């Protein structure tokens, strides 16, 4: 039957994230793999009240179909939040998505012919690569340092590469590295996009989870020529299980994305959109986010101090100022995928995401991404201590 | 900016359904357009109890990420229902989707290279065409009669057409015609698919809403060579607002569809999947569906008798045995799109779906689809009476 598959399916292969989500279901394994938020932070009491109220008073509309672009009230709430963060946005500039992941799929559909080039950070979000791949792009991956994407390398890439359609960038607490883009570089990326006439896809699910350092403006707010397509998400600031995100872009782009959304799945869940709108009207989500920041800061601190204590001295872990991940560079020659299969899983009962899948072009094997958001403090310390002991046997 | 768009976007244009959903929001217009179920039939009390319970006792898992294929319990419940309907199905054979519409998008991605041919009924579901179009297929549309797709015409089409990848068929209460496929023809379609080595995409959202006549087996249950990809939906039997559907197919196909689902939007809503699973465990959905059937039968009868009384005698409306739609053929030369814009909307304050958009190849202007599911009895009679008066002035 595979002889029937379209050519694009050659680019659709099982991913490390998918395999790792399976380990997340095994209670004997501590998974630092998926970007699961801390479930104890979900506003469950408030959401229980909201869903009960919505289904008691508004079930006929909340359970029905609605407009494919999403509920106007939710689009307006998001526009207000984006405007307050510096990017003047109207409700009409916002399209509700089934999670920000859907935006990656729809933007690739909108822009990519087979062979067109997407410029990414190196490494970049694996979920973006699997969303882009069915459109058969080529990738140009630009090196990063502790201030994010190297803009001189970006300029050289844009100068030397034909058919670049867009630059994909996660400016805040990048996935997988945890690094944030400096203000100077944000401005330079906008200049370069203008100069080389390419679009920018800004993926911003973690931005509000900054627990230290100074917040930087979004690329959308620095945009001078309507070149930035901005993706946001409720998964990290509210709950992933409602599957709600959004895209904001210039009208000509948003209009086509709306048509692609209608074609892809008609609309997002009316019930979940109604409930999240009501949540934003009723409760103070900024206070909720503020409380989350303190928890994640403590979890990051605990992960880094435990790694510093128990991991081999050669392993210099990065220190993110927000978000859910840290990025662990092992010594050259260490293969984090092989080590996980041979030692971390069977001996330490620990899972992480081997870094190799995050490199779009030349893959590097000596990295791993660790999430500090999804375990209790005790489980985190126990698991990292077990893993450290085994790492010390092999490094 | 449109110079940046991918070639496929030439096939992504505003659709009649999208425009009509907008009229559905104008309270002065009675819309027979969208396939909105009767909101009074939603099991709102039961769903309110379920969501309250889920968010009280299981919020940490119901609001979290889960496996991309969907909750195992929900997959098992669907497999049991499909098996009871004659197609032996395991939980592993089922992938949960964000509505059956998503299945149309994913199956086209799986199978269609630009220029490949999809065989459809003529006319066929507009939402399927807009889902397929971004993959740049060609269409071969096979004529129908009161027993559904003409299988001799199908055979001639398969014999005379290269690159056919699949036959898209809605066997029960077809959208837009309301016609069902006879048992003999179902068997013949399976034979022809085997003979010409093509797949079948069976879209089955209305099947359980049969209120008269004898239920026919699904194509999936008649399948002899694992060629049928079956789409089902909770939108019509439970509520569209939860956005849950499913696809069942051979393992090799389902495995790739699972990867495409992960790439497209990570997973369906954990909260909605948890609630629907609990609903199926707690309540008797068959009793619920049975009650719905009586309501829709009465609505169909009221629509047909009102049309017979008030529409011109030349208009011979079809009589569906289930589902939500009827199909109205106007005399040759009548343009249902122009009439709606010039007369039905401004004078009668009535919307329907002009039939032209449902024809994949050679478009015909003298048809319209009317849904009888979304209005009160009084509103239906008043609106059809108004429309009939104006039709009589023009036919």
Contacts between the chains, C-beta under 8 A, distances in Angstrom:
chain1	res1	chain2	res2	distance
A	1	B	199	7.8
A	1	B	226	7.3
A	1	B	250	6.6
A	1	B	252	5.2
A	1	B	253	6.3
A	2	B	252	6.3
A	4	B	111	5.9
A	4	B	165	6.2
A	4	B	199	6.3
A	5	B	110	6.2
A	5	B	111	6.6
A	5	B	256	6.7
A	6	B	109	6.9
A	6	B	110	6.4
A	6	B	111	5.7
A	6	B	112	5.5
A	6	B	113	4.9
A	6	B	116	7.6
A	6	B	135	7.3
A	7	B	113	5.5
A	8	B	109	6.8
A	8	B	113	8.0
A	9	B	110	6.3
A	9	B	256	5.9
A	12	B	256	6.2
A	12	B	259	4.9
A	12	B	260	6.2
A	12	B	263	7.0
A	13	B	259	7.2
A	14	B	259	6.6
A	15	B	259	7.7
A	15	B	262	7.3
A	17	B	262	7.8
A	18	B	68	6.5
A	18	B	259	7.4
A	18	B	262	5.8
A	21	B	65	7.5
A	21	B	67	5.7
A	21	B	68	7.0
A	22	B	67	7.1
A	25	B	67	7.0
A	34	B	65	6.2
A	35	B	65	8.0
A	36	B	64	6.1
A	36	B	65	5.6
A	37	B	64	7.5
A	39	B	59	7.8
A	39	B	60	3.8
A	39	B	61	7.4
A	39	B	63	7.0
A	39	B	64	5.3
A	40	B	60	7.2
A	42	B	59	5.9
A	42	B	60	6.8
A	42	B	63	4.5
A	42	B	64	7.7
A	44	B	55	6.0
A	44	B	59	3.5
A	44	B	60	7.4
A	44	B	63	6.8
A	47	B	55	5.7
A	47	B	59	7.1
A	47	B	63	7.1
A	48	B	51	7.9
A	48	B	52	6.2
A	48	B	55	3.7
A	48	B	56	5.6
A	48	B	59	7.0
A	51	B	48	7.9
A	51	B	51	4.4
A	51	B	52	6.9
A	51	B	55	5.9
A	52	B	48	6.2
A	52	B	51	6.9
A	52	B	52	4.7
A	52	B	55	8.0
A	55	B	44	6.0
A	55	B	47	5.7
A	55	B	48	3.7
A	55	B	51	5.9
A	55	B	52	7.9
A	56	B	48	5.6
A	59	B	39	7.8
A	59	B	42	5.9
A	59	B	44	3.5
A	59	B	47	7.1
A	59	B	48	7.0
A	60	B	39	3.9
A	60	B	40	7.2
A	60	B	42	6.8
A	60	B	44	7.4
A	61	B	39	7.5
A	62	B	241	5.7
A	63	B	39	7.0
A	63	B	42	4.5
A	63	B	44	6.8
A	63	B	47	7.1
A	63	B	239	3.8
A	63	B	240	7.2
A	63	B	241	4.0
A	63	B	242	7.1
A	64	B	36	6.2
A	64	B	37	7.5
A	64	B	39	5.3
A	64	B	42	7.7
A	64	B	239	7.4
A	64	B	240	6.1
A	64	B	241	5.6
A	65	B	21	7.5
A	65	B	34	6.3
A	65	B	35	8.0
A	65	B	36	5.7
A	65	B	235	7.9
A	65	B	240	4.6
A	65	B	241	7.2
A	66	B	241	7.6
A	67	B	21	5.8
A	67	B	22	7.1
A	67	B	25	7.1
A	68	B	18	6.5
A	68	B	21	7.1
A	97	B	265	7.9
A	98	B	98	5.5
A	98	B	243	7.7
A	98	B	265	4.5
A	98	B	269	8.0
A	99	B	265	5.5
A	99	B	266	5.6
A	101	B	263	8.0
A	101	B	264	7.4
A	101	B	265	5.2
A	101	B	266	4.6
A	102	B	264	6.5
A	102	B	265	4.4
A	105	B	263	6.4
A	105	B	264	4.8
A	105	B	265	7.0
A	109	B	6	6.9
A	109	B	8	6.8
A	109	B	134	5.9
A	110	B	5	6.2
A	110	B	6	6.5
A	110	B	9	6.3
A	111	B	4	5.9
A	111	B	5	6.6
A	111	B	6	5.7
A	112	B	6	5.5
A	113	B	6	4.9
A	113	B	7	5.5
A	113	B	8	8.0
A	116	B	6	7.6
A	127	B	263	7.9
A	127	B	266	7.2
A	130	B	259	7.6
A	130	B	262	6.7
A	130	B	263	4.4
A	131	B	263	4.9
A	131	B	264	7.2
A	133	B	263	7.1
A	134	B	109	5.9
A	134	B	260	6.9
A	134	B	263	6.4
A	135	B	6	7.3
A	165	B	4	6.2
A	199	B	1	7.7
A	199	B	4	6.3
A	226	B	1	7.3
A	235	B	65	7.9
A	239	B	63	3.8
A	239	B	64	7.4
A	239	B	271	7.8
A	240	B	63	7.1
A	240	B	64	6.1
A	240	B	65	4.6
A	240	B	270	7.3
A	241	B	62	5.7
A	241	B	63	3.9
A	241	B	64	5.6
A	241	B	65	7.2
A	241	B	66	7.7
A	241	B	269	6.2
A	241	B	270	3.6
A	241	B	271	4.5
A	241	B	274	8.0
A	242	B	63	7.1
A	242	B	269	6.1
A	242	B	271	5.9
A	243	B	98	7.7
A	243	B	265	7.1
A	243	B	266	7.6
A	243	B	267	7.2
A	243	B	268	6.9
A	243	B	269	4.4
A	243	B	270	7.7
A	250	B	1	6.5
A	252	B	1	5.2
A	252	B	2	6.3
A	253	B	1	6.3
A	256	B	5	6.7
A	256	B	9	6.0
A	256	B	12	6.2
A	259	B	12	4.9
A	259	B	13	7.2
A	259	B	14	6.6
A	259	B	15	7.7
A	259	B	18	7.4
A	259	B	130	7.6
A	260	B	12	6.2
A	260	B	134	6.9
A	262	B	15	7.3
A	262	B	17	7.9
A	262	B	18	5.9
A	262	B	130	6.7
A	263	B	12	7.0
A	263	B	101	8.0
A	263	B	105	6.4
A	263	B	127	7.9
A	263	B	130	4.4
A	263	B	131	4.9
A	263	B	133	7.1
A	263	B	134	6.4
A	264	B	101	7.4
A	264	B	102	6.5
A	264	B	105	4.8
A	264	B	131	7.2
A	264	B	264	6.9
A	265	B	97	7.9
A	265	B	98	4.6
A	265	B	99	5.5
A	265	B	101	5.3
A	265	B	102	4.4
A	265	B	105	6.9
A	265	B	243	7.1
A	265	B	265	7.4
A	266	B	99	5.6
A	266	B	101	4.6
A	266	B	127	7.2
A	266	B	243	7.6
A	267	B	243	7.2
A	268	B	243	6.9
A	269	B	98	8.0
A	269	B	241	6.2
A	269	B	242	6.2
A	269	B	243	4.4
A	269	B	269	5.6
A	269	B	272	6.0
A	270	B	240	7.3
A	270	B	241	3.6
A	270	B	243	7.7
A	271	B	239	7.8
A	271	B	241	4.5
A	271	B	242	5.9
A	271	B	272	6.9
A	272	B	269	6.0
A	272	B	271	6.9
A	272	B	272	6.9
A	274	B	241	8.0
